[in-house]
Structures are given as structure tokens and as C-alpha cells.
Amino acid sequence: MEEPIPEPGSVPFSSASNGGRSIEECQSMIQRSLRIPMVKFLREHLEKSGCVVGDKFIRAARCNKQISGGYVRGEGIMVCSNHMNIQDEVDQVVIHELIHAYDDCRARNLDWANCAHHACSEIRAGHLSGDCHYKREFLRGYMKLRGHEQECVRRRVMKSVIANPYCSEAAAKDAMEAVWDVCYNDTQPFDRAP
């Protein structure tokens, strides 16, 4: 039996949490996220790819780790209520994790224990979700004007892939560099990066 990987495709925690929200409050925020166009678009493309996204696919949970959320094959997406404070944070986690779910669906052989596979999905999720928009980076304390988006994606990919028990820091960096160009330029299911 394979050892499960905790929270593959998790979003690195970046909020200055004040205790977050209750599971019920976060679940209501998730329901609001389901109405935004990008979330609708991603869910529609998951369905078109043959992956059913039921009502309980995205759920709120209390998390012990310093992550905002995660996607686990066969279980769906969790949003860490105790690390959420505002609607935009929930929206970002849902979008980021739906991109991981889409990758897992379309690449039926995606292996989360493979550092290159994990890095590729993190690159795509970081680039396509808006995680690294300059306004979000500014709020995190990063004030670089040029090249901030790719630098942010790289930083967040490394944080996530290093958390994978199968990937050392060196393996994570090598994997990210090896797949960077192909994965950064892969904008599916979008025609171009949003």
C-alpha cells in the first residue's frame, strides 16, 4: 500500500491569521466562491474532462498545518477555515485547488509523489489562479515591479513541493527548473493566462 501524501497540491499559508473563520462561515464563503465566473469555468471544464464535481467536492475543514487548503485525489478540495479571514482568500484557494483537480483529471497518470509532476501542477496553479497578482504580492510585503509574477510562482512552488515528503529541497528545485517552460506556458483549460 502506498503511503498517502499529506495535502498534495496544497496552497502555502500566507495570511496573517487571527483565528480564521468557523467551518460554517467558511462553507458559506465557499458557496459564494462557486458563483464567481472563474470557478464556474473550471468546474465546467472538470466535468467536460470526465471528472464529476459533486456538492461535497469542496469543503471547509480545520487544519493543523500552516496551509490555506489542499486537493487530495478521490477526496476533493479542502479550504482551511481557521486560516481564512476574507472572501478573496477563499476564492483564491478554491481556484488554485480546482486547477490541481483539473490537472489530476486530464493527466490520468499524474503522480503526486513525482516531484516534477507536483512542480508542474504547482507552476500552473500559481500562474493561472491569480495567486501571484501584483496586488496580492504587495499585500504580502513583496514590492518588486518587474518579474514579480514568475518570482512569486517560483517561491510558492518551492514552498509547496518541499512539503511533499518525496521531494527534498534540491529535488524540488531541479524538478521545477526542468518543467518550468512547458508548465508555465500550458494554460489549459484557458486560451491564455487569465
C-alpha positions as CSV (number, residue, x, y, z in Angstrom):
1,M,0.0,0.0,0.0
2,E,1.3,3.4,-0.9
3,E,1.9,5.9,1.8
4,P,-0.5,8.8,1.4
5,I,0.9,12.2,0.7
6,P,-0.5,14.8,3.0
7,E,-2.2,17.6,1.2
8,P,-0.7,17.2,-2.3
9,G,-1.2,20.4,-4.2
10,S,-1.6,22.5,-1.0
11,V,-1.6,26.2,-1.0
12,P,1.2,27.6,1.1
13,F,-0.2,29.6,4.1
14,S,0.3,33.3,3.6
15,S,-2.4,35.0,5.6
16,A,-1.9,36.9,8.8
17,S,-4.5,34.7,10.6
18,N,-6.4,36.0,13.5
19,G,-8.0,32.6,14.2
20,G,-9.8,32.5,10.9
21,R,-13.4,31.5,10.4
22,S,-15.6,28.7,11.7
23,I,-16.2,25.8,9.4
24,E,-19.8,27.0,8.9
25,E,-18.7,30.5,7.9
26,C,-16.1,29.2,5.6
27,Q,-18.6,26.8,4.0
28,S,-20.8,29.8,3.2
29,M,-17.8,31.6,1.7
30,I,-17.1,28.5,-0.4
31,Q,-20.8,28.7,-1.7
32,R,-20.1,32.3,-2.7
33,S,-16.9,31.2,-4.5
34,L,-18.9,28.8,-6.5
35,R,-20.7,31.7,-8.2
36,I,-17.7,33.5,-9.5
37,P,-17.0,33.1,-13.2
38,M,-13.5,31.5,-13.0
39,V,-14.7,28.9,-10.5
40,K,-17.7,28.1,-12.7
41,F,-15.4,27.9,-15.8
42,L,-13.0,25.5,-14.0
43,R,-15.8,23.3,-12.7
44,E,-17.4,23.1,-16.1
45,H,-14.0,22.0,-17.6
46,L,-13.5,19.4,-15.0
47,E,-16.9,18.0,-15.9
48,K,-16.0,18.1,-19.6
49,S,-12.8,16.2,-18.9
50,G,-14.9,13.4,-17.3
51,C,-14.4,14.3,-13.6
52,V,-17.5,14.6,-11.6
53,V,-17.5,17.5,-9.1
54,G,-20.3,16.8,-6.6
55,D,-21.7,19.1,-3.9
56,K,-19.2,17.9,-1.3
57,F,-16.1,18.2,-3.6
58,I,-15.1,21.5,-2.0
59,R,-15.5,21.7,1.8
60,A,-14.3,23.6,4.8
61,A,-12.1,22.0,7.4
62,R,-9.9,23.0,10.4
63,C,-6.2,22.4,9.5
64,N,-3.4,21.7,11.9
65,K,-0.7,22.6,9.3
66,Q,0.1,26.1,8.1
67,I,-1.6,25.8,4.8
68,S,-4.7,27.5,3.3
69,G,-6.1,24.5,1.6
70,G,-5.4,21.4,-0.4
71,Y,-6.5,19.0,-3.1
72,V,-6.5,15.2,-2.5
73,R,-7.3,12.8,-5.3
74,G,-10.5,10.9,-4.5
75,E,-11.4,13.3,-1.7
76,G,-11.7,16.7,-3.3
77,I,-10.7,20.1,-2.1
78,M,-10.5,21.4,1.5
79,V,-10.3,25.0,2.5
80,C,-8.7,25.6,5.9
81,S,-11.4,27.6,7.7
82,N,-9.1,28.5,10.6
83,H,-6.7,30.2,8.1
84,M,-9.4,32.1,6.2
85,N,-10.4,35.7,7.0
86,I,-11.9,37.2,3.9
87,Q,-13.8,36.1,0.8
88,D,-10.9,36.7,-1.6
89,E,-8.7,34.2,0.4
90,V,-11.4,31.5,0.0
91,D,-11.8,32.4,-3.7
92,Q,-8.0,32.1,-4.3
93,V,-7.8,28.7,-2.6
94,V,-10.8,27.3,-4.5
95,I,-9.4,28.5,-7.8
96,H,-5.9,27.2,-7.1
97,E,-7.1,23.8,-6.0
98,L,-9.5,23.5,-8.9
99,I,-6.5,23.8,-11.2
100,H,-4.8,20.9,-9.4
101,A,-8.0,18.9,-9.7
102,Y,-8.2,19.7,-13.4
103,D,-4.5,18.6,-13.8
104,D,-5.2,15.4,-11.9
105,C,-8.3,14.8,-14.1
106,R,-6.7,15.5,-17.5
107,A,-3.4,13.8,-16.8
108,R,-4.7,10.5,-15.6
109,N,-1.2,9.3,-14.7
110,L,-0.3,12.3,-12.6
111,D,1.8,11.1,-9.7
112,W,1.9,13.5,-6.7
113,A,4.9,11.6,-5.4
114,N,6.8,12.6,-8.5
115,C,8.5,15.9,-7.8
116,A,8.3,17.0,-11.5
117,H,4.6,16.2,-11.7
118,H,3.9,18.1,-8.5
119,A,6.0,21.0,-9.5
120,C,4.2,21.3,-12.9
121,S,0.8,21.4,-11.3
122,E,2.0,24.0,-8.8
123,I,3.5,26.1,-11.5
124,R,0.2,26.0,-13.4
125,A,-1.9,26.7,-10.3
126,G,0.3,29.6,-9.2
127,H,0.4,31.2,-12.7
128,L,-3.2,30.7,-13.7
129,S,-5.0,31.3,-10.4
130,G,-4.0,34.9,-9.7
131,D,-2.1,33.8,-6.5
132,C,0.8,36.0,-7.7
133,H,-1.1,39.1,-8.9
134,Y,1.0,42.1,-8.0
135,K,-1.6,43.4,-5.6
136,R,-1.5,40.2,-3.6
137,E,2.2,40.2,-3.7
138,F,2.2,43.8,-2.4
139,L,0.0,42.9,0.5
140,R,2.4,40.0,1.3
141,G,5.2,42.5,1.5
142,Y,6.8,41.9,-1.9
143,M,7.2,45.1,-3.8
144,K,9.1,44.2,-6.9
145,L,7.6,45.9,-10.0
146,R,9.2,43.7,-12.8
147,G,9.3,40.0,-12.8
148,H,7.3,39.7,-9.6
149,E,4.8,37.1,-11.0
150,Q,7.4,34.5,-12.0
151,E,9.4,35.1,-8.9
152,C,6.3,34.6,-6.8
153,V,5.3,31.4,-8.7
154,R,8.8,30.0,-8.1
155,R,8.7,30.9,-4.4
156,R,5.3,29.3,-3.9
157,V,6.1,26.2,-6.0
158,M,9.2,25.6,-3.9
159,K,7.3,26.0,-0.6
160,S,4.7,23.5,-1.7
161,V,6.9,20.9,-3.4
162,I,9.4,20.9,-0.5
163,A,6.4,20.0,1.8
164,N,6.0,16.8,-0.3
165,P,7.7,14.0,1.7
166,Y,9.1,12.6,-1.5
167,C,10.9,15.8,-2.6
168,S,14.0,17.2,-1.0
169,E,14.7,20.9,-1.5
170,A,17.3,20.0,-4.2
171,A,14.9,17.6,-5.9
172,A,12.1,20.2,-5.8
173,K,14.3,22.9,-7.3
174,D,15.6,20.6,-10.1
175,A,12.1,19.4,-10.9
176,M,10.7,23.0,-11.0
177,E,13.5,24.1,-13.3
178,A,13.2,21.0,-15.6
179,V,9.4,21.6,-16.2
180,W,9.2,25.4,-15.9
181,D,8.9,26.4,-19.5
182,V,6.4,23.7,-20.6
183,C,4.2,24.0,-17.5
184,Y,4.3,27.8,-17.2
185,N,3.2,28.1,-20.9
186,D,0.5,25.4,-20.5
187,T,-2.7,27.5,-19.9
188,Q,-5.3,24.8,-20.3
189,P,-8.3,25.0,-19.9
190,F,-7.8,28.7,-20.6
191,D,-6.9,30.0,-24.0
192,R,-4.3,32.2,-22.3
193,A,-3.3,33.0,-18.7
194,P,-6.2,34.9,-17.1
